[in-house]
Amino acid sequence: MDLSADLDFARSLADTADAISLERFRAADLHVSKKADSTHVTDADQAVERVLRESIAAERPDDAFLGEETTADSGAEATSEGHRQWVVDPIDGTANYLRGVPVWATLISLAVDGRPVLGVVSAPALGKRWWAAEGLGAHSFDGELHVSGVAELQDASLSYNSIQQWDEDDRLQPLIDLSRKVWRTRAYGDMWSYMMVAEGILDIAGEPDLKPWDMAALVPIVEEAGGRFTSLDGDPGPWHGSALATNGLVHDAVVEVIRR
């Protein structure tokens, strides 16, 4: 399929999102509340998603929409033939956003028959954006993206996001086991870790307890850069509640350590 027009549209949506989110970033009157799951939401999250949803409805009226703030449930994988679904996280890293930390981004993806085929990750406070579509490669403002060539765990660099998440998911010991096998560990957090895998700066990034909108945009970027993206148990795609992105060369070895 030719995804060029959809990718151009997604990048224009990211421009719109950046304008809204940057204007409210570090605003003294930013409104913050808690959702039913006790996670935070700001007026910027809500505004970005509302505008993107309206734009998609106007420009792609036959396409479905799954968003973090306006979709009641987590969203099931849509696999009916020809089904197109836009998956949006208006601000990935809301906790960072509300504290003034610049590591956050808008995530925009198009899934066709349940497979994410296009992704845009836009982090305006960092001055960065990454994008990809199936068959068109992965790119950023700095050029084309390629994963690393590190082939052994002992030489690999890992970002695990949050110890609390792994502990609450009863995977703390596997994370510790993995940390003892790799060269270096850090917790860069949220979407940034996965984009650094795509850039070849990191070799492994992963975390449990995620929703489809946290992951869908990441999948095409990592895969078009030459990497692999699965759940922590090795299931492909963003529908299994966790994420593992690697350069591909060390993927099976990582899954072997952390799989339940």
LOLO-117589 format. One line per 3 residues: number of its first residue (from 0); their letters; for each residue x, z, y of N, C-alpha, C, O. Coordinates in Angstrom, 3 decimals. Layout:
# residues N
NUM) a) X:Z:Y:X:Z:Y:X:Z:Y:X:Z:Y | ...
***
This chain:
# residues 260
0) mdl) 0.841:0.000:-1.190:0.000:0.000:0.000:0.882:0.000:1.248:1.982:0.554:1.236 | 0.405:-0.614:2.308:1.135:-0.651:3.576:0.680:0.538:4.418:-0.470:0.598:4.853 | 1.580:1.467:4.639:1.253:2.699:5.358:1.774:2.706:6.791:1.726:3.737:7.462
3) sad) 2.267:1.572:7.262:2.883:1.529:8.596:1.913:1.954:9.687:2.267:2.752:10.555 | 0.687:1.425:9.651:-0.290:1.753:10.690:-0.686:3.224:10.616:-0.845:3.883:11.643 | -0.846:3.737:9.385:-1.190:5.152:9.235:-0.058:6.047:9.736:-0.313:7.091:10.338
6) ldf) 1.183:5.647:9.491:2.310:6.445:9.960:2.385:6.443:11.482:2.641:7.481:12.093 | 2.163:5.284:12.096:2.131:5.222:13.558:1.034:6.129:14.111:1.233:6.832:15.102 | -0.124:6.101:13.457:-1.234:6.947:13.887:-0.878:8.421:13.740:-1.155:9.216:14.638
9) ars) -0.274:8.790:12.629:0.107:10.182:12.402:1.126:10.655:13.435:1.063:11.796:13.892 | 2.050:9.797:13.799:3.039:10.180:14.814:2.395:10.328:16.188:2.822:11.158:16.990 | 1.367:9.525:16.460:0.648:9.692:17.725:-0.147:10.994:17.725:-0.275:11.646:18.761
12) lad) -0.682:11.375:16.562:-1.351:12.669:16.452:-0.364:13.803:16.719:-0.714:14.796:17.357 | 0.858:13.658:16.235:1.880:14.677:16.468:2.205:14.799:17.956:2.427:15.903:18.454 | 2.235:13.675:18.664:2.454:13.721:20.117:1.372:14.558:20.792:1.657:15.391:21.653
15) tad) 0.132:14.322:20.388:-0.992:15.070:20.947:-0.873:16.555:20.630:-1.069:17.402:21.501 | -0.549:16.864:19.375:-0.412:18.263:18.961:0.692:18.964:19.739:0.517:20.099:20.184 | 1.830:18.292:19.906:2.959:18.894:20.620:2.589:19.262:22.055:2.981:20.317:22.553
18) ais) 1.840:18.396:22.708:1.453:18.656:24.096:0.602:19.922:24.196:0.760:20.718:25.122 | -0.298:20.095:23.233:-1.175:21.274:23.246:-0.404:22.535:22.891:-0.501:23.543:23.591 | 0.361:22.483:21.808:1.041:23.690:21.318:2.141:24.152:22.270:2.310:25.353:22.478
21) ler) 2.884:23.224:22.845:3.961:23.618:23.762:3.417:24.268:25.028:4.024:25.197:25.561 | 2.283:23.788:25.508:1.694:24.359:26.715:1.299:25.822:26.517:1.357:26.617:27.455 | 0.892:26.179:25.278:0.452:27.546:25.002:1.576:28.431:24.445:1.404:29.645:24.340
24) fra) 2.722:27.841:24.089:3.820:28.606:23.503:4.383:29.578:24.530:4.752:29.180:25.636 | 4.449:30.854:24.160:4.915:31.950:25.013:4.020:32.170:26.231:4.456:32.760:27.219 | 2.768:31.700:26.168:1.828:31.926:27.261:1.423:33.397:27.308:1.170:34.009:26.271
27) adl) 1.364:33.951:28.494:1.026:35.368:28.638:-0.397:35.665:28.188:-0.703:36.784:27.776 | -1.274:34.651:28.268:-2.676:34.869:27.891:-3.027:34.265:26.528:-4.196:34.002:26.247 | -2.018:34.048:25.684:-2.278:33.522:24.342:-3.212:34.467:23.600:-2.963:35.671:23.536
30) hvs) -4.276:33.926:23.047:-5.240:34.754:22.326:-4.895:34.753:20.840:-4.777:33.690:20.229 | -4.734:35.931:20.261:-4.358:36.084:18.851:-5.414:36.933:18.158:-5.812:37.983:18.663 | -5.864:36.469:16.997:-6.813:37.240:16.200:-6.391:37.160:14.741:-5.455:36.439:14.394
33) kka) -7.101:37.917:13.872:-6.814:37.898:12.447:-7.964:37.269:11.690:-9.134:37.486:12.006 | -7.606:36.477:10.673:-8.602:35.844:9.817:-8.964:36.788:8.673:-8.419:37.886:8.552 | -9.888:36.336:7.845:-10.358:37.174:6.735:-9.234:37.538:5.777:-9.273:38.598:5.152
36) dst) -8.228:36.669:5.654:-7.113:36.951:4.747:-5.998:37.757:5.417:-4.920:37.931:4.850 | -6.271:38.246:6.624:-5.354:39.100:7.396:-4.187:38.343:8.019:-3.301:38.968:8.601 | -4.161:37.019:7.915:-3.146:36.240:8.616:-3.606:35.985:10.047:-4.800:36.025:10.346
39) hvt) -2.646:35.723:10.919:-2.957:35.541:12.331:-3.369:34.096:12.641:-2.980:33.153:11.952 | -4.156:33.963:13.684:-4.501:32.659:14.224:-4.523:32.783:15.738:-4.973:33.793:16.279 | -4.035:31.752:16.422:-4.032:31.755:17.878:-4.974:30.682:18.408:-5.429:29.812:17.666
42) dad) -5.257:30.759:19.707:-6.091:29.716:20.299:-5.411:28.356:20.222:-6.084:27.325:20.232 | -4.069:28.347:20.145:-3.345:27.078:20.025:-3.572:26.445:18.656:-3.791:25.237:18.568 | -3.524:27.249:17.576:-3.838:26.734:16.234:-5.199:26.044:16.247:-5.344:24.919:15.769
45) qav) -6.179:26.730:16.796:-7.547:26.223:16.784:-7.697:24.971:17.632:-8.394:24.033:17.246 | -7.044:24.956:18.784:-7.149:23.796:19.676:-6.488:22.564:19.070:-7.040:21.466:19.132 | -5.307:22.747:18.486:-4.612:21.612:17.875:-5.443:21.029:16.743:-5.634:19.815:16.674
48) erv) -5.938:21.883:15.856:-6.700:21.351:14.730:-7.982:20.668:15.192:-8.353:19.624:14.656 | -8.653:21.241:16.170:-9.893:20.635:16.651:-9.650:19.228:17.193:-10.397:18.302:16.881 | -8.617:19.072:17.996:-8.331:17.766:18.596:-7.890:16.757:17.527:-8.302:15.598:17.565
51) lre) -7.064:17.187:16.589:-6.615:16.262:15.545:-7.776:15.852:14.651:-7.888:14.689:14.263 | -8.631:16.801:14.329:-9.784:16.477:13.486:-10.697:15.478:14.193:-11.192:14.542:13.567 | -10.918:15.667:15.469:-11.763:14.741:16.230:-11.120:13.359:16.309:-11.812:12.347:16.196
54) sia) -9.809:13.309:16.501:-9.100:12.024:16.585:-9.159:11.274:15.264:-9.374:10.062:15.243 | -8.968:11.990:14.163:-9.030:11.360:12.844:-10.437:10.855:12.560:-10.609:9.761:12.022 | -11.444:11.644:12.916:-12.834:11.221:12.709:-13.155:9.964:13.502:-13.922:9.117:13.045
57) aer) -12.571:9.841:14.686:-12.832:8.671:15.530:-12.084:7.437:15.045:-12.638:6.338:15.047 | -10.823:7.609:14.627:-9.977:6.470:14.277:-10.020:6.115:12.792:-9.793:4.961:12.425 | -10.306:7.090:11.939:-10.375:6.871:10.495:-11.671:7.514:9.966:-11.605:8.474:9.198
60) pdd) -12.834:7.003:10.363:-14.105:7.666:10.058:-14.431:7.763:8.575:-15.239:8.604:8.182 | -13.829:6.930:7.748:-14.115:6.973:6.315:-13.208:7.940:5.558:-13.386:8.145:4.358 | -12.239:8.536:6.252:-11.282:9.428:5.604:-11.769:10.867:5.640:-12.444:11.275:6.585
63) afl) -11.423:11.641:4.603:-11.742:13.070:4.552:-10.689:13.863:5.316:-9.638:13.343:5.688 | -11.002:15.143:5.538:-10.116:16.001:6.313:-10.041:17.378:5.663:-11.060:17.944:5.265 | -8.826:17.911:5.559:-8.597:19.264:5.087:-7.654:19.942:6.066:-6.511:19.517:6.231
66) gee) -8.136:21.001:6.718:-7.322:21.705:7.701:-7.372:23.199:7.486:-8.328:23.722:6.913 | -6.343:23.886:7.947:-6.256:25.324:7.709:-7.343:26.103:8.439:-7.918:27.035:7.876 | -7.631:25.734:9.679:-8.484:26.586:10.497:-9.967:26.251:10.434:-10.801:27.097:10.755
69) tta) -10.311:25.031:10.027:-11.726:24.646:10.072:-12.291:24.299:8.706:-13.450:23.896:8.607 | -11.503:24.445:7.656:-11.983:24.215:6.303:-12.156:25.557:5.623:-11.209:26.340:5.540 | -13.344:25.828:5.139:-13.673:27.163:4.640:-12.866:27.545:3.409:-12.425:28.688:3.293
72) dsg) -12.665:26.599:2.480:-11.946:26.933:1.252:-10.577:26.280:1.275:-10.235:25.569:2.220 | -9.798:26.522:0.240:-8.415:26.041:0.213:-8.320:24.556:-0.055:-7.269:23.956:0.170 | -9.390:23.952:-0.529:-9.376:22.519:-0.754:-8.854:22.156:-2.124:-7.743:22.545:-2.484
75) aea) -9.615:21.435:-2.880:-9.175:20.992:-4.201:-8.518:19.627:-4.100:-8.756:18.878:-3.154 | -7.705:19.320:-5.065:-7.058:18.013:-5.108:-8.124:16.930:-5.244:-8.948:16.968:-6.158 | -8.100:15.975:-4.336:-9.084:14.893:-4.355:-8.486:13.709:-5.105:-7.551:13.075:-4.615
78) tse) -9.007:13.408:-6.274:-8.389:12.398:-7.128:-9.270:11.181:-7.373:-8.882:10.294:-8.133 | -10.449:11.113:-6.752:-11.290:9.946:-6.964:-10.590:8.712:-6.418:-9.907:8.774:-5.396 | -10.764:7.602:-7.098:-10.023:6.386:-6.761:-10.315:5.944:-5.329:-11.469:5.846:-4.913
81) ghr) -9.244:5.680:-4.591:-9.384:5.217:-3.223:-9.649:6.317:-2.217:-9.833:6.027:-1.035 | -9.676:7.571:-2.643:-9.966:8.688:-1.735:-8.783:8.923:-0.809:-7.646:9.075:-1.257 | -9.066:8.950:0.490:-8.050:9.214:1.504:-8.409:10.517:2.217:-9.533:10.697:2.685
84) qwv) -7.440:11.412:2.290:-7.679:12.722:2.885:-6.496:13.108:3.780:-5.350:13.161:3.335 | -6.806:13.374:5.036:-5.796:13.886:5.960:-5.724:15.401:5.794:-6.749:16.083:5.787 | -4.506:15.920:5.661:-4.271:17.348:5.453:-3.423:17.856:6.617:-2.326:17.354:6.864
87) vdp) -3.939:18.852:7.323:-3.319:19.279:8.582:-3.115:20.790:8.613:-4.031:21.560:8.326 | -1.910:21.195:8.964:-1.636:22.572:9.369:-1.293:22.510:10.853:-0.222:22.020:11.212 | -2.175:22.993:11.721:-1.957:22.796:13.161:-0.691:23.464:13.679:0.025:22.898:14.505
90) idg) -0.418:24.673:13.189:0.851:25.338:13.504:1.330:26.060:12.247:0.820:27.124:11.896 | 2.296:25.477:11.589:2.945:26.128:10.455:3.998:27.064:11.027:4.925:26.627:11.709 | 3.850:28.367:10.741:4.722:29.357:11.354:4.038:30.066:12.512:4.664:30.355:13.532
93) tan) 2.747:30.346:12.347:2.002:31.006:13.422:2.616:32.351:13.799:2.634:32.709:14.977 | 3.124:33.108:12.809:3.751:34.396:13.107:4.948:34.212:14.034:5.159:35.014:14.944 | 5.728:33.164:13.808:6.817:32.855:14.729:6.284:32.470:16.101:6.774:32.940:17.127
96) ylr) 5.277:31.610:16.105:4.702:31.103:17.354:4.233:32.249:18.246:4.533:32.262:19.439 | 3.502:33.210:17.684:2.931:34.263:18.516:3.985:35.256:18.993:3.753:35.984:19.958 | 5.149:35.294:18.326:6.239:36.163:18.758:7.252:35.450:19.646:8.209:36.068:20.112
99) gvp) 7.051:34.154:19.883:7.962:33.407:20.731:9.172:32.840:20.024:10.099:32.352:20.671 | 9.175:32.900:18.679:10.267:32.303:17.894:10.019:30.793:17.798:8.900:30.396:17.471 | 11.003:29.939:18.064:10.747:28.493:18.152:10.625:27.759:16.818:10.458:26.539:16.815
102) vwa) 10.703:28.459:15.686:10.618:27.795:14.382:9.156:27.717:13.946:8.656:28.612:13.266 | 8.482:26.649:14.339:7.097:26.363:13.961:6.884:24.868:14.143:7.655:24.199:14.829 | 5.831:24.354:13.522:5.614:22.907:13.586:4.172:22.566:13.247:3.470:23.347:12.606
105) tli) 3.747:21.409:13.678:2.490:20.832:13.222:2.784:19.941:12.025:3.695:19.114:12.067 | 2.005:20.113:10.950:2.179:19.342:9.722:0.984:18.416:9.541:-0.162:18.864:9.548 | 1.252:17.138:9.380:0.202:16.130:9.233:0.527:15.270:8.023:1.623:14.719:7.918
108) sla) -0.436:15.159:7.108:-0.215:14.362:5.906:-1.440:13.524:5.586:-2.565:13.870:5.945 | -1.196:12.425:4.910:-2.272:11.626:4.322:-2.071:11.622:2.811:-1.019:11.222:2.312 | -3.099:12.076:2.093:-3.079:12.041:0.632:-4.048:10.969:0.153:-5.193:10.911:0.602
111) vdg) -3.590:10.134:-0.747:-4.427:9.090:-1.340:-4.565:9.388:-2.827:-3.568:9.492:-3.543 | -5.798:9.525:-3.285:-6.065:9.908:-4.672:-5.325:11.191:-5.052:-4.851:11.334:-6.179 | -5.231:12.123:-4.097:-4.596:13.404:-4.360:-3.089:13.420:-4.241:-2.473:14.468:-4.434
114) rpv) -2.470:12.283:-3.927:-1.012:12.210:-3.807:-0.607:12.069:-2.344:-0.979:11.082:-1.709 | 0.142:13.021:-1.786:0.608:12.874:-0.405:1.541:11.672:-0.287:2.601:11.632:-0.911 | 1.139:10.705:0.514:1.918:9.473:0.640:2.555:9.335:2.017:3.341:8.418:2.256
117) lgv) 2.216:10.242:2.909:2.701:10.161:4.287:2.800:11.569:4.834:1.932:12.401:4.567 | 3.842:11.847:5.592:3.989:13.165:6.185:4.708:13.118:7.515:5.663:12.362:7.694 | 4.240:13.935:8.451:4.907:14.131:9.735:5.024:15.630:9.969:4.043:16.363:9.843
120) vsa) 6.213:16.076:10.305:6.477:17.474:10.644:7.083:17.473:12.042:8.190:16.976:12.249 | 6.344:18.036:13.004:6.797:17.987:14.386:7.011:19.393:14.921:6.082:20.199:14.965 | 8.250:19.683:15.331:8.653:21.006:15.798:9.147:20.896:17.237:10.355:20.865:17.473
123) pal) 8.234:20.836:18.196:8.635:20.522:19.572:9.498:21.593:20.229:10.331:21.266:21.074 | 9.322:22.864:19.864:10.152:23.908:20.466:11.604:23.802:20.016:12.504:24.301:20.691 | 11.832:23.153:18.878:13.193:22.880:18.399:13.684:21.512:18.847:14.861:21.185:18.691
126) gkr) 12.777:20.711:19.407:13.129:19.342:19.784:13.337:18.447:18.585:14.125:17.502:18.642 | 12.630:18.736:17.480:12.836:17.993:16.242:11.526:17.447:15.692:10.457:18.023:15.895 | 11.636:16.322:14.991:10.507:15.765:14.257:11.047:14.993:13.056:12.077:14.324:13.135
129) wwa) 10.319:15.106:11.938:10.662:14.399:10.711:9.414:13.653:10.237:8.299:14.142:10.414 | 9.592:12.474:9.635:8.438:11.719:9.152:8.842:10.816:7.988:10.007:10.448:7.840 | 7.859:10.474:7.177:8.102:9.605:6.024:6.786:9.038:5.541:5.720:9.605:5.779
132) aeg) 6.880:7.908:4.858:5.740:7.337:4.143:6.285:6.639:2.918:7.411:6.141:2.915 | 5.470:6.609:1.876:5.896:6.024:0.614:6.394:4.603:0.813:5.677:3.754:1.343 | 7.634:4.346:0.383:8.221:3.030:0.503:8.865:2.735:1.830:9.483:1.682:1.987
135) lga) 8.742:3.646:2.812:9.281:3.408:4.153:10.442:4.339:4.492:10.965:4.297:5.605 | 10.846:5.177:3.544:11.959:6.079:3.785:11.563:7.296:4.590:10.425:7.421:5.044 | 12.528:8.199:4.762:12.329:9.427:5.535:13.249:9.388:6.747:14.392:8.940:6.663
138) hsf) 12.734:9.862:7.871:13.459:9.713:9.134:13.276:10.944:10.011:12.364:11.746:9.812 | 14.166:11.069:10.983:14.033:12.057:12.043:14.530:11.402:13.322:14.930:10.237:13.319 | 14.502:12.154:14.414:15.037:11.628:15.668:16.508:11.239:15.527:17.013:10.419:16.293
141) dge) 17.193:11.834:14.543:18.624:11.578:14.357:18.915:10.428:13.405:20.075:10.052:13.236 | 17.879:9.857:12.775:18.100:8.737:11.880:17.492:8.944:10.513:16.641:9.814:10.329 | 17.931:8.138:9.540:17.378:8.193:8.193:17.871:9.442:7.470:18.997:9.894:7.676
144) lhv) 16.999:9.991:6.614:17.315:11.232:5.916:17.720:10.961:4.480:17.163:10.088:3.815 | 18.715:11.736:4.003:19.157:11.657:2.613:19.519:13.061:2.141:20.183:13.812:2.855 | 19.079:13.407:0.939:19.409:14.713:0.381:20.888:14.761:0.013:21.583:13.745:0.025
147) sgv) 21.349:15.961:-0.312:22.755:16.156:-0.647:23.075:15.630:-2.040:22.188:15.289:-2.822 | 24.362:15.577:-2.321:24.826:15.168:-3.640:25.331:16.332:-4.478:26.019:16.121:-5.477 | 24.997:17.567:-4.083:25.447:18.754:-4.827:24.782:18.760:-6.202:23.559:18.678:-6.314
150) ael) 25.603:18.859:-7.238:25.080:18.705:-8.598:25.097:19.984:-9.419:24.531:20.013:-10.511 | 25.727:21.038:-8.926:25.839:22.281:-9.685:25.269:23.441:-8.885:25.474:23.528:-7.674 | 24.547:24.338:-9.567:23.968:25.496:-8.884:25.037:26.321:-8.169:24.783:26.850:-7.087
153) qda) 26.210:26.435:-8.751:27.252:27.268:-8.163:27.734:26.734:-6.815:28.394:27.451:-6.062 | 27.406:25.482:-6.511:27.792:24.885:-5.232:26.609:24.733:-4.283:26.764:24.197:-3.186 | 25.429:25.196:-4.691:24.203:24.915:-3.948:23.870:25.997:-2.926:24.199:27.170:-3.105
156) sls) 23.215:25.575:-1.858:22.757:26.477:-0.809:21.235:26.598:-0.897:20.538:25.587:-0.978 | 20.721:27.825:-0.884:19.308:28.128:-1.131:18.686:28.817:0.070:19.284:29.721:0.654 | 17.473:28.386:0.443:16.656:29.135:1.390:15.370:29.552:0.687:14.656:28.711:0.141
159) yns) 15.078:30.840:0.699:13.974:31.366:-0.100:12.805:31.858:0.754:11.799:32.299:0.198 | 12.899:31.799:2.043:11.851:32.113:3.018:11.636:33.606:3.216:11.927:34.107:4.302 | 11.134:34.356:2.210:10.784:35.755:2.432:10.843:36.538:1.136:10.196:36.171:0.155
162) iqq) 11.610:37.610:1.126:11.686:38.471:-0.052:10.315:39.052:-0.382:9.955:39.170:-1.553 | 9.536:39.422:0.666:8.221:40.015:0.418:7.326:39.090:-0.398:6.627:39.537:-1.308 | 7.349:37.785:-0.068:6.513:36.836:-0.803:6.874:36.799:-2.281:5.995:36.831:-3.142
165) wde) 8.151:36.731:-2.569:8.594:36.672:-3.964:8.272:37.972:-4.686:7.897:37.954:-5.858 | 8.414:39.092:-4.002:8.104:40.385:-4.606:6.615:40.488:-4.922:6.239:40.905:-6.017 | 5.760:40.107:-3.957:4.312:40.189:-4.153:3.832:39.228:-5.240:2.790:39.459:-5.853
168) ddr) 4.583:38.151:-5.483:4.232:37.190:-6.521:4.886:37.526:-7.863:4.839:36.736:-8.805 | 5.494:38.710:-7.932:6.160:39.176:-9.153:7.263:38.222:-9.588:7.451:37.976:-10.779 | 7.987:37.689:-8.615:9.112:36.791:-8.909:10.407:37.283:-8.267:11.361:36.515:-8.141
171) lqp) 10.454:38.535:-7.865:11.649:39.017:-7.181:12.874:38.960:-8.084:13.946:38.544:-7.647 | 12.726:39.370:-9.319:13.882:39.341:-10.219:14.374:37.913:-10.463:15.582:37.679:-10.420 | 13.469:36.939:-10.722:13.965:35.562:-10.842:14.682:35.074:-9.580:15.664:34.338:-9.675
174) lid) 14.198:35.481:-8.391:14.888:35.097:-7.159:16.287:35.704:-7.114:17.248:35.032:-6.740 | 16.399:36.963:-7.492:17.718:37.608:-7.528:18.621:36.915:-8.543:19.805:36.698:-8.289 | 18.046:36.570:-9.701:18.828:35.852:-10.710:19.347:34.522:-10.160:20.500:34.150:-10.376
177) lsr) 18.466:33.817:-9.444:18.872:32.533:-8.864:19.941:32.732:-7.797:20.894:31.957:-7.715 | 19.783:33.771:-6.980:20.756:34.021:-5.913:22.150:34.282:-6.467:23.152:34.013:-5.805 | 22.202:34.806:-7.681:23.496:35.088:-8.296:24.157:33.839:-8.874:25.344:33.846:-9.200
180) kvw) 23.373:32.767:-8.996:23.897:31.528:-9.568:24.299:30.507:-8.510:25.041:29.571:-8.804 | 23.809:30.681:-7.267:24.099:29.695:-6.232:25.250:30.153:-5.345:25.714:31.290:-5.423 | 25.686:29.236:-4.508:26.813:29.518:-3.613:26.410:30.397:-2.436:27.141:31.309:-2.049
183) rtr) 25.213:30.106:-1.862:24.858:30.734:-0.587:23.339:30.876:-0.500:22.604:29.999:-0.954 | 22.872:31.980:0.083:21.437:32.159:0.289:21.157:32.531:1.741:21.908:33.281:2.365 | 20.064:31.991:2.258:19.560:32.321:3.581:18.043:32.230:3.540:17.472:31.718:2.577
186) ayg) 17.391:32.726:4.586:15.933:32.641:4.677:15.576:32.030:6.034:15.202:32.742:6.966 | 15.696:30.723:6.132:15.453:30.049:7.412:13.962:30.002:7.746:13.585:30.093:8.915 | 13.126:29.863:6.741:11.708:30.053:6.940:10.875:28.824:7.205:11.307:27.856:7.831
189) dmw) 9.641:28.908:6.692:8.591:27.930:6.962:9.068:26.503:6.684:9.860:26.285:5.767 | 8.598:25.541:7.459:8.868:24.133:7.167:10.339:23.770:7.319:10.800:22.806:6.707 | 11.084:24.526:8.127:12.454:24.133:8.472:13.349:24.056:7.242:14.184:23.158:7.142
192) sym) 13.187:24.978:6.312:14.013:24.961:5.101:13.869:23.646:4.345:14.855:23.070:3.885 | 12.628:23.179:4.221:12.364:21.955:3.456:12.913:20.722:4.171:13.388:19.783:3.533 | 12.843:20.736:5.483:13.388:19.610:6.236:14.916:19.585:6.157:15.521:18.514:6.200
195) mva) 15.532:20.744:6.042:16.986:20.773:5.870:17.389:20.304:4.478:18.483:19.768:4.301 | 16.521:20.499:3.485:16.773:19.883:2.180:16.747:18.367:2.321:17.627:17.683:1.797 | 15.752:17.836:3.020:15.658:16.387:3.223:16.850:15.844:4.000:17.273:14.708:3.786
198) egi) 17.387:16.658:4.899:18.544:16.235:5.698:19.859:16.364:4.930:20.889:15.866:5.385 | 19.837:17.022:3.777:21.066:17.219:3.019:21.872:18.415:3.463:23.014:18.586:3.036 | 21.289:19.262:4.328:21.979:20.454:4.820:21.845:21.597:3.825:22.786:22.360:3.608
201) ldi) 20.665:21.708:3.224:20.408:22.651:2.141:20.186:21.878:0.848:19.956:20.668:0.867 | 20.255:22.579:-0.260:20.053:21.939:-1.558:18.776:22.408:-2.252:18.219:21.697:-3.088 | 18.309:23.628:-1.893:17.137:24.230:-2.538:16.330:24.991:-1.497:16.895:25.724:-0.684
204) age) 15.013:24.823:-1.516:14.118:25.645:-0.701:12.867:25.908:-1.510:12.366:25.009:-2.186 | 12.349:27.138:-1.451:11.149:27.416:-2.215:10.487:28.706:-1.804:11.117:29.590:-1.223 | 9.207:28.803:-2.112:8.455:30.019:-1.840:7.118:29.995:-2.579:6.572:28.921:-2.831
207) pdl) 6.581:31.179:-2.933:5.251:31.270:-3.526:4.181:31.434:-2.449:4.478:31.473:-1.255 | 2.923:31.529:-2.902:1.778:31.878:-2.059:1.603:30.909:-0.889:1.649:31.306:0.275 | 1.402:29.642:-1.218:1.180:28.616:-0.199:-0.130:27.892:-0.452:-0.664:27.912:-1.561
210) kpw) -0.644:27.247:0.601:-1.843:26.427:0.533:-1.448:24.953:0.642:-0.332:24.644:1.060 | -2.352:24.041:0.269:-2.014:22.620:0.343:-1.542:22.166:1.720:-0.634:21.341:1.822 | -2.158:22.704:2.791:-1.756:22.272:4.136:-0.362:22.759:4.511:0.253:22.204:5.421
213) dma) 0.150:23.785:3.830:1.526:24.231:4.061:2.547:23.251:3.485:3.702:23.238:3.910 | 2.129:22.434:2.523:3.075:21.649:1.737:2.898:20.136:1.814:3.873:19.395:1.684 | 1.662:19.667:2.026:1.379:18.234:1.842:2.294:17.345:2.666:2.774:16.331:2.160
216) alv) 2.547:17.692:3.913:3.391:16.853:4.767:4.855:16.886:4.350:5.608:15.953:4.630 | 5.257:17.966:3.679:6.656:18.108:3.275:7.005:17.193:2.111:8.132:16.710:2.004 | 6.024:16.959:1.237:6.283:16.249:-0.015:6.860:14.851:0.212:7.921:14.555:-0.339
219) piv) 6.214:13.967:0.998:6.764:12.616:1.155:8.128:12.613:1.830:8.967:11.765:1.529 | 8.354:13.557:2.741:9.631:13.577:3.459:10.765:13.927:2.507:11.805:13.268:2.505 | 10.565:14.966:1.695:11.593:15.342:0.722:11.803:14.231:-0.306:12.939:13.887:-0.632
222) eea) 10.714:13.677:-0.810:10.838:12.676:-1.873:11.406:11.359:-1.357:12.213:10.731:-2.042 | 11.002:10.931:-0.168:11.557:9.685:0.378:13.021:9.830:0.771:13.742:8.839:0.884 | 13.458:11.077:0.979:14.874:11.331:1.249:15.691:11.385:-0.038:16.915:11.511:0.004
225) ggr) 15.007:11.287:-1.189:15.694:11.268:-2.472:15.594:12.544:-3.262:16.207:12.659:-4.323 | 14.823:13.526:-2.769:14.715:14.802:-3.448:13.489:14.909:-4.332:12.775:13.929:-4.549 | 13.250:16.117:-4.842:12.070:16.403:-5.654:11.292:17.556:-5.036:11.868:18.469:-4.444
228) fts) 9.970:17.496:-5.186:9.101:18.548:-4.667:8.079:18.887:-5.740:7.303:18.028:-6.159 | 8.079:20.137:-6.186:7.122:20.611:-7.187:6.713:22.033:-6.825:7.145:22.579:-5.809 | 5.878:22.621:-7.668:5.647:24.061:-7.585:6.877:24.785:-8.149:7.794:24.153:-8.674
231) ldg) 6.882:26.101:-8.035:7.981:26.879:-8.603:8.046:26.762:-10.117:9.081:27.035:-10.724 | 6.932:26.353:-10.728:6.895:26.173:-12.179:7.110:24.728:-12.608:7.038:24.412:-13.795 | 7.374:23.843:-11.638:7.683:22.466:-11.962:6.530:21.494:-11.926:6.687:20.341:-12.329
234) dpg) 5.348:21.932:-11.444:4.194:21.027:-11.353:4.289:20.194:-10.073:4.519:20.753:-9.001 | 4.120:18.886:-10.157:4.273:18.040:-8.970:3.141:18.217:-7.971:2.020:18.570:-8.338 | 3.450:17.967:-6.696:2.433:17.963:-5.659:2.206:19.306:-4.998:2.806:20.307:-5.388
237) pwh) 1.324:19.330:-3.983:1.114:20.529:-3.168:-0.105:21.358:-3.563:-0.592:22.151:-2.757 | -0.605:21.193:-4.779:-1.896:21.770:-5.154:-1.793:22.993:-6.060:-2.805:23.446:-6.595 | -0.592:23.533:-6.242:-0.399:24.569:-7.263:0.011:25.925:-6.695:0.392:26.814:-7.456
240) gsa) -0.059:26.103:-5.382:0.109:27.426:-4.794:1.518:27.873:-4.501:1.722:28.997:-4.043 | 2.502:27.023:-4.754:3.888:27.373:-4.452:4.687:26.095:-4.264:4.217:25.002:-4.580 | 5.906:26.244:-3.742:6.729:25.070:-3.426:8.162:25.260:-3.886:8.734:26.346:-3.784
243) lat) 8.724:24.178:-4.394:10.153:24.099:-4.675:10.626:22.707:-4.308:10.182:21.716:-4.889 | 11.523:22.635:-3.348:12.125:21.363:-2.951:13.623:21.434:-3.190:14.277:22.410:-2.823 | 14.158:20.395:-3.805:15.602:20.331:-4.049:16.098:18.905:-3.836:15.324:17.982:-3.583
246) ngl) 17.400:18.761:-3.945:17.991:17.424:-3.876:17.748:16.620:-5.153:18.198:15.479:-5.265 | 17.048:17.205:-6.101:16.753:16.535:-7.367:17.773:16.817:-8.434:17.421:16.969:-9.604 | 19.028:16.891:-8.058:20.098:17.069:-9.036:20.082:18.451:-9.663:20.455:18.613:-10.825
249) vhd) 19.655:19.447:-8.902:19.661:20.824:-9.415:18.249:21.319:-9.732:18.062:22.488:-10.069 | 17.264:20.440:-9.624:15.868:20.882:-9.706:15.543:21.538:-11.044:15.012:22.648:-11.073 | 15.848:20.883:-12.123:15.502:21.425:-13.436:16.196:22.756:-13.693:15.614:23.655:-14.300
252) avv) 17.414:22.882:-13.241:18.152:24.130:-13.419:17.499:25.274:-12.646:17.444:26.407:-13.126 | 17.003:24.967:-11.443:16.333:25.993:-10.639:15.036:26.418:-11.308:14.757:27.612:-11.418 | 14.235:25.444:-11.759:12.960:25.752:-12.420:13.203:26.620:-13.651:12.433:27.538:-13.932
255) evi) 14.254:26.331:-14.366:14.558:27.103:-15.580:14.781:28.583:-15.270:14.460:29.449:-16.084 | 15.333:28.866:-14.088:15.603:30.253:-13.703:14.346:30.946:-13.203:14.128:32.117:-13.513 | 13.514:30.247:-12.436:12.417:30.926:-11.725:11.052:30.718:-12.344:10.092:31.373:-11.937
258) rr) 10.933:29.830:-13.313:9.633:29.588:-13.942:9.097:30.884:-14.554:9.857:31.685:-15.100 | 7.778:31.080:-14.455:7.156:32.264:-15.042:7.365:32.277:-16.554:6.913:33.199:-17.232
***
